[in-house]
Amino acid sequence: MKFKEVGKDKIKFTYEEEFRGRLVPLFSKNLDKRTKKSFGEMNKALKKLAE
């Protein structure tokens, strides 16, 4: 996770997830869908808290 001040009362928050291992290719599509959904939910919750 990274936080960067980008202006008065503004913060840019970035994060990423990296999956490794032999089974990742077998589950990559499912991991991608679930991860995007979870990140979207987290983004909404963080925005709500920040405002």
Contacts in CASP RR format, 6 or more apart in sequence:
PFRMAT RR
TARGET T0000
AUTHOR 0000-0000-0000
METHOD contacts of the structure
MODEL  1
MKFKEVGKDKIKFTYEEEFRGRLVPLFSKNLDKRTKKSFGEMNKALKKLA
E
1 13 0 8 1.000
1 14 0 8 1.000
1 15 0 8 1.000
2 12 0 8 1.000
2 13 0 8 1.000
2 14 0 8 1.000
2 15 0 8 1.000
3 11 0 8 1.000
3 12 0 8 1.000
3 13 0 8 1.000
4 11 0 8 1.000
4 12 0 8 1.000
4 14 0 8 1.000
5 11 0 8 1.000
5 12 0 8 1.000
6 12 0 8 1.000
11 50 0 8 1.000
13 46 0 8 1.000
15 39 0 8 1.000
17 35 0 8 1.000
17 39 0 8 1.000
19 28 0 8 1.000
19 31 0 8 1.000
24 31 0 8 1.000
END
